[in-house]
Structures are given as C-alpha cells and as structure tokens.
Amino acid sequence: MELKTIWKRAGRRALVLLLGLMLLSCGLSAGAVAPRTSSLPPNEFPYESYTYWEDFNTSEKQQVYCKPMYTVAQVLDAKAVGAESLQLVADVCTDENNNIYVLDSTGSAVYVLDSKYQPIRQITNITLDGAKLDLKGASGLYACKNRIYIADTDHARVLVLGMDGVVVDQLLLPDSELIPTGFEYRPIKLAIDSEGYTYISSDGSYFGAILYSPEQEFLGFYGANTVRASALDVLQNLYRRLFSNETKRAADELSLPFQFTDLQVGPENFIYTTTGRTTNDELQYGQVCILNPGGKDVLSETSKNFADVAVGSLYRQRQGQDLSGIAVDADGYFYLIDTTYGRVFWYDEKGNLLSSFGGSFGDGDQKGTFMLADAIALNGTDVLVSDEQRNTVTVFRMTEYGKLVRAAQSLTLDAEFAQAAELWEQVEAQDQNSQLAYRGLASACYDAGDYHNALRYAKLGVEREVYADAFAKLRTAFLERHFTLVFLGILVLAALLIVWLVYRHRHNVRLIRNPRVQTALTSVFHPFEAFRQVKEQGLGSTVIATVLLLLYYVLSVLNETAGGFAFTIFDSSHYNSLFVLLGSVGLILLWVVSNWLVCTLLGGIGKLREIYIITCYSLIPTLVGSLTRLICTHLLSPEEAVFLNIFVTACTLYTAFILIVGIMRIHDFGFGRFLGTTLLSAVAMIIIVFLLFLIYLLAQQIYTWLSTLFVELRYR
C-alpha cells in the first residue's frame, strides 16, 4: 500500500476522532448540572434563606440555599413599646447596656425598652428652652452614656437630649471655611466612637461624614467615597481637557461619589458605612466601607461587591437595591438591611456572607417580612429591623445552627483551626451547602498537616489558596521521598535523547517522510521556506490544517475544564463548549474568509485554501503553549506559574509572527501592504458578523410568521 494512502487514512481517522471528542465535550458541557446551585426549596419561613458561594464559577458569586440562621422572635408594635400609637418609626438603636431606643419622628417621641424588650421609659415631651419640639422629618437616632442624639433632618440640626427629654446641646452647621459654599446641612445618621468623636452623615453630601471632636469642635469631613473610573472614563476626561472649551465643560455631567446612608462604630473605632443604591444591571462596588481612623477604606483593596446577585432570580424584578442601614457587633460581624427587598445580610469581619434572611412580600403581613424596612440595630446577637410603613420593629433571633456557624467561623478567623474542625463537621452534617464549612475544614486539615484531606475539602469549598499550599506540601514530600528515582529518571531520559540525536545525525534517520507533514512541522522553525513550498509546490494539506484547528479547539476546551484546580475556574452548569467553538474555530474561519475577500480585491494572489492552511499551521506554537499549560497546571502552584505564563505568551506571539510571514508569502505582499489588508480584514470580520446577526433576526421573524400563518390556516 502506498505511503500516501496510509497518511490519508491516518489523517481521516484522526479527524473523525477529534470530531467525536468535540461532540462529546459539547454534550457533556451542555448537559452538566452543578448540584449545589439548585433552586431554593420551600421551608416554614415566609422568606428564603441563602448564602453565596464565592469563586465558584466564572461569575463572581453564586447564590445557594442555606439552613436558616435567624428566625423571628417577636414583633414590637405600639403596645409592646408602651405607646398609644406609633405614627412613623424612623430609627431604632441600642446603647452600651443593650437598652433599645425607638424613634417616632412624626409623634416626636422616643421609647426606651430594656434588653428583654420590656418598656422602661417614654420620652414624649422633648423640649428646648422650655418649648416642645416637633421632630417630624427626623431620621436618625443614637444613644450612649445616658444621652440621646437625634438627627433632626428637616430642621438641620442634631439634638442632644438627656433622659428627661430636655435638649442639652445642638450640633448645627459648622461655621468653617472647610464647609463648601451652598452646602445643605441635613443630618440623617450619626455615630460616636469610644473616644467621643462624633460622625454625622448629611443627606446629599458627597464629601463624607462631618466630624466633631469630643469637645464638639468641627474637625472637617471624614472618609468620603470615591468614584470608580474605567479606562474609557479617563480617556474621555483627557479629551475634554484638551479639546473642550469652558462652555462645553460647564455643561458636562459630573460623576460624584455616593453619600453615606448609614454609619456605625465597629471594633477599634473603625467606622462601618453603607453607600446605598445598586442595580442588578450594573453592580457597584464599595456599597460597604470599613474606614480606619485615618478615613481609609480597608476593604477597597479587595474591591468587595456587596450587591445581592439573587435579586433578579428570586424576585423577578428590576428595582434598584438599596443598602440603607448597617449594624456592627463587638467581634466585627456586621448586618446590612436592603430597604427595597427587605433582606438582611449577615457578614463576618472579612466580608464573607454567612446568611441572608427577611423579605418584602406584598404588604409585609407575615412575620419577618416588611413593607419598608428602613433601619437596623443589634441587641446582643438579636437583630432589630424597623418598618416605617407598618410602624413595627421585628426582632430576629439566632437559631442553634446560626450559633454553631458563628462559633466555628470565629475560631477559624482567630486561627484556632483545631477547635473549629469539630464544629465545622457538625455544620457540614446539617447543611452540605455551607462553603464556609468546607473552607474551615480545609484550613483545619492543612494546619494539622493532613494535606490529602486539605486538598479534598479545599476542592469542595473552592478554596484555591489552601489547595495550592497543600498541593505544594504534598509535591515537596513526594520529591523528598523519591528524589533519587526522579533524578535518575531525568538522567536516563536525557541520555536517551542525546544518543538518539547522535544516531539520527550519523545515519540521517527520518521518522516522517511524508512531505506535507514535513512542511507543516517545518513551518514552525523555517516559516519562510515552508510557506514557499505551500505556495509554489502545493505541499500544504487541508487535512493536516483541519486536524490542527480541531486540536486548537479541543485544547481550548480542556484548558478551561480539565486544568489544575488551582488555576481553573470551571462550573459545568454554566459552561457550554459551543461558545469556545465559536471563539476558536469560528474566529479562525471568519479570519480566513475575510482576508481572502479583502486581499482578492486588493491584488493578493493567495487562494482561500492556502490562507486556511497557513493560518492553521501558524497555530502550532499556540498548541504547544496550550498543551504545556494544561500539563503544568497539574504540576505547579499559581505562585510558580510566572515562567509558564511567559512561555505561553511567547508561543502566542510566535504564532502571530508565523501568521504574518505566511500571509505576506501567500499574497506576495510587503509589510506595509500586509498591515493595510489586515486592518481591512478586521473590518470585514465585523461586517460579516453583523450581517450574520441580521440574517439570524430575519430568519427568526420569518419562522415566527410562518408558524403564525400555519396556526391560522389550521384553525380556519
């Protein structure tokens, strides 16, 4: 049998095998389902409890059901606080003794309860210089050291009351050069740290909180939010500065920072703030800031996103989320209230979501749901949420499961991994959707030197950092045990390679005699000569080019799905290799057709088949880089992958170089003409995609019309 026939059959078999692998990967990726992200099951609560799995897939975070950590203990109404009626509950807070204060702004009253929710005082006659004050429009309340602070928003002041309701001081708009001209003073929330410094958030102020000293002296603004600017924003601002006149610049809209909607003092006098509104179309960052005494946000380096990704899927609504309130406990755990959806989010000091609870269904007539949740406070571990429409305060109490999770997470954050391990095992037994449990067990196993289980739990909890550290420890131990064997193996392989090269050189041995295969392989090392042979001698092979193209697709899929866990973010429930097919094979074919169309019109002599062949041959360095990366991700840790990334980048650049040489050879172009036709080819690619999209829309409309016509004819 002729050698040419053998190579053709081998090429066809390889092509069939690659097509089978391609179809298999498409079917597996399209049909796979992630078990931990199933829809939330119904329970006895009138709201859904869920948490987030972070770093789970290509999206930032994934919502999953979790066992409830808070339940409704009671609902405080007018009767419970000792009032005849509550007209508008504007705020709720607690003091250092866990006494609860409820502000009825329309009723101009403050009601005080003890830590057991029993009424102990009613301040219904708030006076200043003997005159009773109207607090309608007041929105903020703070209490400490037998003093009550009321942010009287509509009257532009902060009132300082004694427990008898008599105003002993006022914080008015400071008379200072630091106050901008036209500044409107409308205090909405305030907080006081352990040193006596007062922080006031003013409605509409993007300068930050107004800061007063313990002696009530104005010190300036504190901790203003910043505006996140994209590269496009920077270029647009530069263009305006260079080419716009004063009139045009005056008409521009400025992007100003968002105001603080609430602020609270946390451990070590760090100030926790909420910024407010987000939308589920464009999720913002910086909704929560933790400001150190210098006013710097310690969360800004991690760019934590506190927006609720579950809003769209759970409620099927498009309203903006509004994180309007925050409460912090002594351990740094903080709670956020979303006014729009009535959700409470419970985070630890590192910003990990433990649970969400509460809801806003209809009229809020069920316990744990709200019409307009507007403020949040803590009484120990109890969470108090006020509803200004229903004029109630709902008390959420931590469940036994919630206490277990909190205790385990606190030990983990304190690096007490051995003590936390037993608790995390109990958590896992009760709720297998707890990512924190898997991550806590991974850290505990790593700390105990049990690296095999650390790998297992880190993979379950998607904790890539612990996984990489445990993997490095196991790899080091393996090399230490088998160093002699590994070293001798490397020497033997090197010796065999040297012997083979010497023997091959002396006896002129050739493993590959097929000229087309030789041309394809030669294109990597001698692209000018190889592509001359493709053009002048017809030694290019469409079969080999197609095999290389399909290998490019298969390796692209494998790098995204089968790479080392520390390097690969893959979720089978959201992955579809058809998109990879369009981004690899589809893009190559689009380039080939576009370049042929453009160069044919501009004097290029390359044929469509030749452009296809040299483009696919140019992929060989990229294939080597992809295969190397696929293997090395199972052998290296991310910290050791610097040289791997450099190698892969070099392979990609070398692919571009070979492609440039091939296009110039095939069309007999100089470099300048190559650049021009390449730019036009890119434009042609965009036009073709646009036309295909129009054809798809037209076909869809025709199909809809024919379906409607068929239905009409059928029933007539």
SULPEDA-V19997 format. One record per helix or strand of 2 or more residues. SS is the DSSP state (helix for helix, strand for strand). FROM is the first residue (numbers start at 1). TO is the last residue. If there is no record, write none. Layout:
# SULPEDA-V19997
ss: {SS	SS}
from: {FROM	FROM}
to: {TO	TO}
This chain:
# SULPEDA-V19997
ss: {helix	helix	strand	strand	strand	helix	strand	strand	strand	strand	strand	strand	strand	strand	helix	strand	strand	strand	strand	strand	strand	helix	helix	strand	helix	strand	strand	strand	helix	strand	strand	strand	strand	strand	strand	strand	helix	helix	helix	helix	helix	helix	helix	helix	helix	helix	helix	helix	helix	helix	helix}
from: {3	35	50	61	70	78	89	100	109	119	127	131	140	147	153	157	166	187	198	209	218	231	246	262	267	271	277	288	310	321	334	343	353	373	382	392	400	417	435	451	464	483	515	527	542	577	608	620	638	642	671}
to: {31	37	54	65	76	81	94	104	113	123	128	132	144	152	155	161	171	192	202	212	222	243	251	265	269	274	278	291	315	328	338	347	357	379	387	398	413	430	448	460	481	507	525	536	561	601	617	632	640	667	715}
